[in-house]
Amino acid sequence: MRSDIEIAQAAQKTDILELAQRFASIPQEALEPYGRFKAKLSLEYAAGLEHRPNGKLILVTAISPTPAGEGKTTTSIGLADALNRIGRKAIVCLREPSIGPVFGMKGGATGGGMAQVVPMEDINLHFTGDFHAIALAHNLLAAMIDNHIHQGNQLGIDPRRITWGRVIDLNDRALRKIVIGLGGAANGVVREDGFDIVAASEVMAIFCLASDRADLRARLSRIVVGYGYDQRAIHAGDLQAVGAMTALLKDALAPNLVQTLEHNLAFVHGGPFANIAHGCNSVIATTSALKLSDYVVTEAGFGADLGMEKFIDIKCRESGLRPDAVVLVATVRALKYHGGVEVGQVHMENLPALREGIVNLRRHIRNIRDCFGLPCVVAINHRQEDTAAELELIEHEAATLGVKVSVARHWSEGGAGATGLANIVTSLCEEPSQIRFAYESGDSLWSKIESVATRVYGAQEVVAHARVKHKLEQMQQQGHGRLPVCIAKTQYSFSTDAKARGAPNGHRLDVRDVRLSAGAGFVVVICGDILTMPGLPREPAAQSIDVDSHGCITGLH
């Protein structure tokens, strides 16, 4: 059996300029090619599409992630290919992979098997340089903060209350907490600092939520980097850093076009994680795709409790986007894992465990329909070891909630294996629906956290130290109370306990800290033991990656 990278490397790719013209009538002058198979779509051309009608928006989400895997990105790509196969022009919109997970544990994010976007190696590594631009813009601001203090500190920045750290696109636990300015007065003020991964940067969130360059610049200027001795908030605009930051990001903001293995267009742009950020690709990419096709398939990171909730409550609220249908991805083996089976045994038929694990699927279905008001279909990402009895059980349980199940074989068959799913989705898109949010903008920040915790996570209560509640009260008094909340917590459970499988009820959401992201336009709520800088596993994926004498990369997945 060929690996994902072997399949991708063997693919016959179409020149991206030719494909864009044939698929969506995009003229060559509207594209900036990065080689033959990648290109950026001009922001001016994207803005000129405004008069065109929107296509239908399909959101792909999943059950709570497990080590057994669900295949949300693979399903998104397979569904887009399948829609094109049944005569519906469709574009898939995905996030860019972070190099941290590529070299760490999760791997890349270009799909798998016969449902991939290519060129796989480029997308998973440097791609068009967007992540590098975001990291540089973020770290430029950090450097300008320390330089301002070193040069006299006219703004009166309190070094103890700087909230803007540094970022790097690697999993490096040693950088979580550091001390800078050592070595004497010439090296600046000695103070504590730390690194997050680039996907957690507020610049990344701004990049993905900005509607154009002017909006990008305005959002960057609103970034709060810390507080002065007089308790006044210090913004990036106060440091006169915004022009240079915008210059670093101006080209990156243009969305990237690539292709699927079946020569259909794909946007891959922006890359926040859904467990520590809002987990969606850029608004510019999604809105552009909606003008260029009849259907757009996009994904939100991790499960429906994280990525989808933030897609609805942050991205949709901010941009006006509204999904017409939702695809909930699951695998039989992941559901058995939620039913208590360990990873090494999930390939064996186990109906009692599957029945136990389906509670996770049912909770997500209820959230999608009852909390967010959207129609959905369950897509079983088929594996060879799935038995007829297991698939029948899932179909029966979903039917009790009035939801259809489609067994999709896109991993092995490409778009042809997901045409059944595509037909169901097109029907769902015609059903009337009215999107609902988990909370209202006018609710207090604490009330918003409680609403997500109780309505979406099944928690009984939210707990936080008095210090955290005081910070929320200050944000409320400073005029940030109408912002949505972006809850950072483990992706592996509805609770903050990563080991709590299934659909736990009555648990407590432990809020450890809150951070204002005034530029992005939300308040980050850090829960449990979630980290904004991951570490490498015992055997990182980097150990398996190599390059042969012909320059061919191996071991990338």
C-alpha positions as CSV (number, residue, x, y, z in Angstrom):
1,M,0.0,0.0,0.0
2,R,1.4,3.4,-1.0
3,S,1.8,6.1,1.6
4,D,0.2,9.5,1.4
5,I,3.3,11.2,0.3
6,E,4.0,8.5,-2.4
7,I,0.5,9.0,-3.7
8,A,0.9,12.8,-3.7
9,Q,4.4,12.7,-5.4
10,A,3.0,10.4,-8.1
11,A,0.1,12.7,-8.9
12,Q,-0.1,14.4,-12.3
13,K,-0.7,18.0,-11.4
14,T,-2.2,20.7,-13.6
15,D,-0.5,24.1,-14.0
16,I,-2.4,26.3,-11.5
17,L,-2.8,29.2,-13.9
18,E,-4.4,26.9,-16.5
19,L,-6.6,25.2,-13.8
20,A,-7.8,28.5,-12.3
21,Q,-8.8,29.8,-15.8
22,R,-10.6,26.5,-16.7
23,F,-12.3,25.9,-13.4
24,A,-13.3,29.4,-12.3
25,S,-12.5,31.7,-15.2
26,I,-9.8,33.5,-13.2
27,P,-7.5,35.5,-15.5
28,Q,-3.8,35.0,-15.3
29,E,-3.2,38.6,-14.3
30,A,-5.3,38.0,-11.1
31,L,-2.8,35.4,-9.9
32,E,0.7,35.6,-8.5
33,P,2.3,32.2,-9.2
34,Y,4.7,30.5,-6.8
35,G,6.1,28.0,-9.2
36,R,3.8,26.0,-11.4
37,F,1.3,24.6,-8.9
38,K,0.7,27.3,-6.3
39,A,-0.6,30.8,-6.7
40,K,-2.0,33.7,-4.7
41,L,-5.2,35.3,-5.8
42,S,-5.0,39.1,-6.1
43,L,-6.9,40.9,-3.3
44,E,-8.1,43.4,-5.8
45,Y,-9.6,40.7,-7.9
46,A,-11.2,39.1,-4.8
47,A,-12.7,42.4,-3.9
48,G,-14.1,42.8,-7.4
49,L,-16.1,39.6,-7.0
50,E,-18.4,41.3,-4.4
51,H,-21.3,41.7,-6.8
52,R,-21.5,38.0,-7.6
53,P,-24.0,35.8,-5.7
54,N,-22.7,33.4,-3.0
55,G,-22.6,29.6,-3.4
56,K,-23.7,27.3,-0.6
57,L,-21.4,26.9,2.4
58,I,-20.8,23.4,3.8
59,L,-19.0,23.2,7.2
60,V,-17.1,20.0,8.0
61,T,-16.6,19.2,11.6
62,A,-16.0,16.0,13.6
63,I,-16.6,14.1,16.8
64,S,-14.1,14.7,19.7
65,P,-10.7,13.8,18.3
66,T,-9.0,10.6,19.4
67,P,-5.6,8.9,18.8
68,A,-7.5,6.6,16.4
69,G,-8.1,9.5,14.0
70,E,-11.3,10.8,12.3
71,G,-10.1,12.3,9.0
72,K,-11.9,15.6,8.8
73,T,-9.5,17.2,6.3
74,T,-9.6,14.1,4.1
75,T,-13.4,14.1,4.2
76,S,-13.5,17.8,3.3
77,I,-11.3,17.2,0.2
78,G,-13.2,14.0,-0.8
79,L,-16.5,15.7,-0.5
80,A,-15.4,18.6,-2.7
81,D,-14.2,16.2,-5.3
82,A,-17.4,14.2,-5.0
83,L,-19.5,17.4,-5.5
84,N,-17.6,18.1,-8.7
85,R,-18.2,14.5,-9.9
86,I,-21.9,14.9,-9.6
87,G,-21.8,18.1,-11.6
88,R,-21.7,20.8,-8.8
89,K,-18.8,23.2,-9.0
90,A,-17.2,23.0,-5.6
91,I,-14.1,24.5,-4.0
92,V,-12.6,23.3,-0.7
93,C,-11.2,25.8,1.8
94,L,-8.6,24.6,4.3
95,R,-6.2,25.9,6.9
96,E,-2.5,25.9,6.3
97,P,-0.5,23.2,8.3
98,S,1.8,24.3,11.1
99,I,5.3,23.0,10.9
100,G,5.1,22.3,14.7
101,P,2.7,19.4,14.4
102,V,4.3,18.3,11.0
103,F,7.5,17.6,12.9
104,G,5.8,16.7,16.1
105,M,2.9,14.2,16.5
106,K,-0.2,15.2,14.5
107,G,1.5,15.3,11.1
108,G,0.6,17.5,8.1
109,A,-2.9,18.7,7.0
110,T,-3.3,18.0,3.3
111,G,-5.6,15.0,3.6
112,G,-4.8,11.4,2.9
113,G,-5.0,8.5,0.5
114,M,-6.8,9.5,-2.7
115,A,-8.3,12.6,-1.1
116,Q,-5.4,15.1,-0.9
117,V,-4.4,18.6,-1.9
118,V,-1.1,19.0,-3.7
119,P,1.8,19.8,-3.8
120,M,1.8,18.0,-0.5
121,E,5.4,18.7,0.6
122,D,5.2,22.4,-0.2
123,I,1.9,22.9,1.7
124,N,3.1,21.0,4.7
125,L,6.5,22.9,4.9
126,H,7.2,26.5,3.8
127,F,4.3,26.8,1.2
128,T,4.1,30.5,0.2
129,G,5.7,31.9,3.4
130,D,2.5,33.0,5.1
131,F,3.4,31.5,8.5
132,H,6.9,33.1,8.3
133,A,5.3,36.5,7.6
134,I,3.0,36.2,10.5
135,A,5.8,35.1,12.9
136,L,8.0,38.1,11.7
137,A,5.2,40.6,12.1
138,H,4.5,39.3,15.6
139,N,8.1,39.2,16.7
140,L,8.8,42.7,15.2
141,L,6.2,44.1,17.5
142,A,7.8,42.2,20.4
143,A,11.2,43.7,19.5
144,M,9.8,47.2,19.3
145,I,8.3,46.9,22.8
146,D,11.7,46.0,24.3
147,N,13.4,48.6,22.2
148,H,11.0,51.3,23.3
149,I,11.7,50.5,27.0
150,H,15.4,50.5,26.3
151,Q,15.3,53.9,24.5
152,G,13.7,55.7,27.4
153,N,10.2,54.3,27.7
154,Q,8.2,57.4,26.9
155,L,5.0,55.5,27.0
156,G,5.7,54.4,30.5
157,I,5.3,50.7,29.8
158,D,5.4,48.6,32.9
159,P,7.8,45.7,32.1
160,R,6.0,43.5,34.6
161,R,2.7,43.9,32.7
162,I,3.7,43.2,29.1
163,T,1.3,40.7,27.7
164,W,2.9,40.4,24.2
165,G,5.3,37.5,24.0
166,R,7.1,35.9,21.1
167,V,6.3,33.1,18.7
168,I,7.9,30.4,16.7
169,D,6.4,27.7,14.4
170,L,7.9,24.8,16.2
171,N,6.9,22.6,19.2
172,D,9.5,23.7,21.7
173,R,8.6,23.4,25.4
174,A,11.9,24.9,26.5
175,L,10.7,28.3,25.2
176,R,7.4,28.5,27.1
177,K,9.0,30.6,29.9
178,I,12.3,32.4,29.4
179,V,14.2,35.4,30.7
180,I,15.4,38.1,28.3
181,G,17.7,41.1,28.5
182,L,20.6,39.2,30.3
183,G,24.2,40.4,29.8
184,G,24.1,44.0,30.9
185,A,22.3,47.3,30.2
186,A,23.2,47.2,26.5
187,N,20.9,44.2,26.1
188,G,17.8,45.8,27.4
189,V,15.7,45.3,30.5
190,V,15.8,42.0,32.2
191,R,12.3,40.5,32.4
192,E,10.4,37.3,32.0
193,D,9.0,36.4,28.5
194,G,7.9,33.4,26.6
195,F,7.0,31.9,23.3
196,D,3.8,30.6,21.8
197,I,3.4,28.6,18.6
198,V,2.6,30.8,15.6
199,A,-0.9,29.3,15.3
200,A,-1.7,30.9,18.7
201,S,-0.5,34.3,17.7
202,E,-3.1,37.1,17.8
203,V,-1.6,38.2,14.5
204,M,-2.7,34.8,13.0
205,A,-6.2,35.4,14.2
206,I,-6.3,38.9,12.8
207,F,-4.9,37.6,9.5
208,C,-7.7,35.1,9.3
209,L,-10.5,37.4,10.3
210,A,-9.5,40.5,8.4
211,S,-11.7,41.4,5.4
212,D,-9.0,43.4,3.5
213,R,-5.7,45.3,4.0
214,A,-7.4,48.3,5.6
215,D,-9.2,46.0,8.1
216,L,-5.9,44.2,8.7
217,R,-4.1,47.4,9.6
218,A,-6.9,48.6,11.8
219,R,-7.0,45.4,13.7
220,L,-3.2,45.4,14.2
221,S,-3.3,48.8,15.6
222,R,-5.8,47.7,18.3
223,I,-3.5,44.9,19.7
224,V,-3.0,45.4,23.4
225,V,0.7,44.7,24.2
226,G,0.6,45.5,27.9
227,Y,-0.1,48.2,30.4
228,G,1.6,51.3,31.7
229,Y,2.5,52.3,35.2
230,D,-0.7,54.4,35.1
231,Q,-2.7,51.2,34.3
232,R,-3.4,52.5,30.7
233,A,-3.5,49.9,28.0
234,I,-0.6,50.2,25.5
235,H,-1.5,49.3,21.9
236,A,0.6,48.4,18.9
237,G,-0.5,51.7,17.3
238,D,1.1,53.6,20.2
239,L,4.4,52.0,19.3
240,Q,4.1,53.0,15.6
241,A,4.6,49.4,14.7
242,V,1.5,48.9,12.6
243,G,2.8,50.1,9.2
244,A,5.8,47.8,9.2
245,M,3.7,44.9,10.4
246,T,1.3,45.5,7.6
247,A,4.1,45.6,5.1
248,L,5.3,42.2,6.2
249,L,1.7,40.8,5.8
250,K,0.5,42.6,2.7
251,D,1.3,39.8,0.3
252,A,0.6,36.9,2.6
253,L,-3.0,38.2,3.1
254,A,-3.8,37.2,-0.5
255,P,-5.3,33.7,-0.4
256,N,-3.4,30.6,-1.8
257,L,-4.8,28.5,-4.6
258,V,-3.7,24.8,-5.1
259,Q,-5.5,21.7,-6.3
260,T,-6.9,18.4,-5.2
261,L,-5.6,15.1,-6.7
262,E,-8.7,15.2,-9.0
263,H,-7.7,18.7,-10.3
264,N,-10.3,20.7,-8.5
265,L,-9.4,24.1,-7.0
266,A,-8.6,24.4,-3.3
267,F,-7.9,27.5,-1.1
268,V,-5.4,26.8,1.7
269,H,-4.9,29.9,3.8
270,G,-4.3,30.8,7.4
271,G,-3.8,28.3,10.2
272,P,-5.0,28.9,13.8
273,F,-5.5,25.8,16.0
274,A,-9.0,25.3,17.3
275,N,-7.9,24.2,20.8
276,I,-6.0,27.5,21.5
277,A,-7.5,29.9,18.9
278,H,-10.5,30.0,16.6
279,G,-9.5,27.2,14.2
280,C,-10.7,28.4,10.8
281,N,-9.1,29.3,7.5
282,S,-9.2,33.0,6.4
283,V,-12.4,34.9,5.9
284,I,-10.9,36.2,2.6
285,A,-10.4,32.7,1.3
286,T,-13.9,31.5,2.2
287,T,-15.7,34.6,0.9
288,S,-13.7,34.5,-2.4
289,A,-14.5,30.8,-2.9
290,L,-18.2,31.4,-2.3
291,K,-18.1,33.9,-5.3
292,L,-16.2,31.5,-7.5
293,S,-18.2,28.3,-7.1
294,D,-21.7,26.8,-6.4
295,Y,-20.5,25.0,-3.3
296,V,-17.7,25.7,-0.8
297,V,-16.6,23.0,1.6
298,T,-14.7,24.3,4.6
299,E,-13.6,22.7,7.9
300,A,-13.3,23.9,11.4
301,G,-10.6,22.5,13.6
302,F,-11.0,19.5,16.0
303,G,-14.5,18.6,17.2
304,A,-17.8,20.5,16.9
305,D,-17.5,21.6,20.5
306,L,-14.3,23.5,19.7
307,G,-13.8,24.4,16.0
308,M,-17.5,24.6,15.0
309,E,-18.5,26.6,18.1
310,K,-15.8,29.1,17.3
311,F,-16.6,29.1,13.5
312,I,-20.2,30.0,14.4
313,D,-19.7,32.3,17.4
314,I,-16.6,34.1,16.1
315,K,-16.1,33.8,12.4
316,C,-19.8,33.8,11.4
317,R,-20.7,36.5,13.8
318,E,-17.8,38.6,12.6
319,S,-18.1,38.0,8.8
320,G,-21.8,37.4,8.2
321,L,-21.0,33.9,6.8
322,R,-23.8,31.3,7.4
323,P,-23.3,27.5,6.8
324,D,-26.1,25.9,4.8
325,A,-25.2,22.3,6.0
326,V,-22.9,20.6,8.4
327,V,-21.0,17.3,7.9
328,L,-20.1,15.5,11.1
329,V,-17.1,13.2,10.5
330,A,-16.6,10.0,12.6
331,T,-14.8,6.7,12.3
332,V,-16.0,3.4,13.7
333,R,-12.7,2.9,15.5
334,A,-12.7,6.4,17.0
335,L,-16.3,5.8,18.4
336,K,-15.1,2.5,19.9
337,Y,-12.2,4.4,21.6
338,H,-14.8,6.7,23.1
339,G,-16.6,3.6,24.3
340,G,-13.5,2.6,26.3
341,V,-11.5,0.5,23.9
342,E,-7.8,1.2,23.8
343,V,-6.1,2.2,20.5
344,G,-4.5,-1.2,20.0
345,Q,-7.8,-2.9,20.0
346,V,-10.1,-0.6,18.0
347,H,-9.7,-2.5,14.8
348,M,-11.7,-5.4,16.3
349,E,-15.5,-5.6,16.1
350,N,-16.9,-4.5,19.5
351,L,-20.6,-3.6,19.3
352,P,-21.0,-2.9,23.1
353,A,-18.1,-0.5,23.1
354,L,-19.3,1.2,19.9
355,R,-22.8,1.6,21.4
356,E,-21.1,3.3,24.5
357,G,-19.0,5.5,22.3
358,I,-21.9,6.7,20.1
359,V,-22.8,9.0,23.0
360,N,-20.1,11.4,21.8
361,L,-21.6,11.4,18.3
362,R,-25.1,12.0,19.7
363,R,-23.9,14.9,21.8
364,H,-22.3,16.6,18.8
365,I,-25.4,16.0,16.7
366,R,-27.6,17.6,19.3
367,N,-25.3,20.6,19.6
368,I,-25.2,21.1,15.8
369,R,-29.0,21.0,15.5
370,D,-30.4,22.2,18.8
371,C,-27.7,24.7,19.9
372,F,-26.7,26.1,16.5
373,G,-29.8,25.3,14.5
374,L,-28.1,23.7,11.4
375,P,-29.0,20.6,9.5
376,C,-26.3,17.9,9.5
377,V,-25.3,14.5,8.1
378,V,-22.9,12.0,9.7
379,A,-20.1,11.0,7.4
380,I,-18.4,7.7,8.4
381,N,-14.8,7.9,7.1
382,H,-14.7,4.2,6.1
383,R,-11.9,1.9,7.0
384,Q,-11.3,-1.6,5.7
385,E,-11.9,-3.3,9.1
386,D,-15.3,-1.7,9.6
387,T,-18.0,-4.4,9.8
388,A,-21.6,-4.3,8.5
389,A,-23.0,-4.7,12.0
390,E,-21.0,-1.7,13.3
391,L,-22.1,0.5,10.4
392,E,-25.7,-0.6,10.8
393,L,-25.6,0.3,14.5
394,I,-24.4,3.8,13.8
395,E,-27.0,4.3,11.2
396,H,-29.7,3.1,13.6
397,E,-28.6,5.4,16.4
398,A,-28.4,8.5,14.1
399,A,-31.8,7.7,12.7
400,T,-33.3,8.0,16.1
401,L,-32.3,11.7,16.0
402,G,-33.5,12.0,12.4
403,V,-30.0,12.3,10.9
404,K,-28.8,10.4,7.9
405,V,-25.5,8.5,7.8
406,S,-23.3,8.2,4.7
407,V,-20.4,5.7,4.6
408,A,-17.7,7.5,2.6
409,R,-14.8,5.8,0.9
410,H,-13.0,8.8,-0.4
411,W,-9.7,7.7,1.2
412,S,-9.5,4.7,-1.0
413,E,-11.6,5.8,-4.0
414,G,-11.3,9.6,-4.1
415,G,-14.4,11.6,-5.0
416,A,-16.1,8.6,-6.4
417,G,-16.3,7.1,-2.9
418,A,-18.1,10.1,-1.5
419,T,-20.8,10.8,-4.1
420,G,-23.5,9.4,-1.8
421,L,-22.4,11.9,0.8
422,A,-22.4,14.7,-1.8
423,N,-26.0,14.0,-2.8
424,I,-27.2,14.1,0.8
425,V,-25.3,17.4,1.4
426,T,-26.8,19.1,-1.6
427,S,-30.3,18.1,-0.4
428,L,-29.4,19.4,3.1
429,C,-28.3,22.7,1.6
430,E,-31.9,23.3,0.4
431,E,-33.5,22.7,3.8
432,P,-34.6,25.9,5.6
433,S,-32.4,26.7,8.6
434,Q,-31.7,29.6,10.9
435,I,-28.3,29.8,12.5
436,R,-28.2,30.4,16.2
437,F,-25.3,31.4,18.4
438,A,-24.4,29.9,21.8
439,Y,-24.8,33.3,23.4
440,E,-25.8,36.9,22.6
441,S,-23.2,39.7,22.1
442,G,-24.8,41.7,24.9
443,D,-24.2,39.0,27.5
444,S,-21.4,39.5,30.0
445,L,-18.1,37.8,29.3
446,W,-18.6,35.5,32.3
447,S,-22.1,34.6,31.0
448,K,-20.7,33.8,27.6
449,I,-18.2,31.4,29.1
450,E,-21.0,29.8,31.1
451,S,-23.2,29.4,28.1
452,V,-20.6,27.6,26.1
453,A,-19.6,25.4,29.1
454,T,-23.1,24.4,29.9
455,R,-24.9,24.3,26.5
456,V,-22.0,22.9,24.4
457,Y,-19.7,21.1,26.8
458,G,-22.3,19.7,29.2
459,A,-20.6,21.3,32.2
460,Q,-22.4,21.9,35.4
461,E,-20.5,25.1,36.4
462,V,-17.6,27.3,35.6
463,V,-15.0,28.0,38.2
464,A,-12.2,30.5,38.2
465,H,-9.8,32.2,40.7
466,A,-10.8,35.7,41.9
467,R,-7.9,37.1,40.0
468,V,-9.3,35.8,36.7
469,K,-12.8,37.1,37.5
470,H,-11.2,40.5,38.3
471,K,-9.5,40.5,34.9
472,L,-12.8,39.8,33.2
473,E,-14.5,42.6,35.1
474,Q,-11.8,45.0,34.0
475,M,-12.2,44.0,30.4
476,Q,-16.0,44.5,30.8
477,Q,-15.4,48.0,32.2
478,Q,-12.9,48.9,29.4
479,G,-15.6,48.3,26.8
480,H,-14.7,44.8,25.7
481,G,-17.8,43.1,27.0
482,R,-19.4,42.6,23.6
483,L,-16.5,40.6,22.3
484,P,-17.0,36.8,21.8
485,V,-15.1,34.4,23.9
486,C,-12.5,32.0,22.4
487,I,-12.1,29.1,24.8
488,A,-8.8,27.3,24.8
489,K,-9.0,23.8,26.2
490,T,-8.1,20.2,25.4
491,Q,-9.6,18.9,22.2
492,Y,-9.9,15.3,23.4
493,S,-12.9,15.7,25.6
494,F,-16.0,17.9,26.2
495,S,-14.4,18.5,29.6
496,T,-11.0,19.9,30.6
497,D,-9.9,16.3,31.4
498,A,-8.3,14.9,28.2
499,K,-8.9,11.4,29.5
500,A,-12.7,11.8,29.9
501,R,-14.0,10.0,26.8
502,G,-17.6,9.8,25.5
503,A,-19.9,12.7,26.6
504,P,-19.2,13.6,30.2
505,N,-21.8,15.6,32.0
506,G,-21.9,17.6,35.2
507,H,-18.2,18.5,35.1
508,R,-16.6,21.8,36.0
509,L,-14.9,24.1,33.5
510,D,-11.8,25.4,35.2
511,V,-10.7,28.8,33.8
512,R,-7.0,29.3,34.5
513,D,-6.5,32.7,32.8
514,V,-8.0,35.1,30.3
515,R,-6.3,37.2,27.6
516,L,-7.6,40.1,25.7
517,S,-7.2,39.9,21.9
518,A,-8.6,43.3,21.1
519,G,-7.2,43.3,17.5
520,A,-8.7,39.9,16.6
521,G,-11.9,40.8,18.4
522,F,-12.3,38.2,21.1
523,V,-11.3,37.2,24.6
524,V,-9.2,34.1,25.0
525,V,-10.3,31.9,27.9
526,I,-7.5,29.4,28.9
527,C,-8.9,26.3,30.7
528,G,-7.5,23.3,32.4
529,D,-3.9,22.5,31.5
530,I,-4.0,23.5,27.8
531,L,-0.7,24.9,26.5
532,T,-0.2,27.6,23.8
533,M,3.3,26.1,23.1
534,P,3.1,22.4,22.5
535,G,6.1,20.1,23.2
536,L,7.5,17.3,21.0
537,P,6.4,13.7,21.7
538,R,8.9,10.9,22.7
539,E,9.3,10.0,19.1
540,P,8.7,13.1,17.0
541,A,7.7,12.8,13.4
542,A,10.9,14.8,12.5
543,Q,12.9,11.6,13.2
544,S,11.3,9.9,10.2
545,I,11.6,12.7,7.7
546,D,14.5,12.7,5.2
547,V,15.6,13.8,1.8
548,D,17.2,11.4,-0.7
549,S,20.0,12.1,-3.1
550,H,17.5,13.3,-5.8
551,G,16.0,15.9,-3.4
552,C,12.8,13.8,-2.8
553,I,11.3,14.1,0.7
554,T,10.4,10.9,2.5
555,G,8.6,10.2,5.7
556,L,6.3,13.2,5.6
557,H,2.7,12.5,6.6
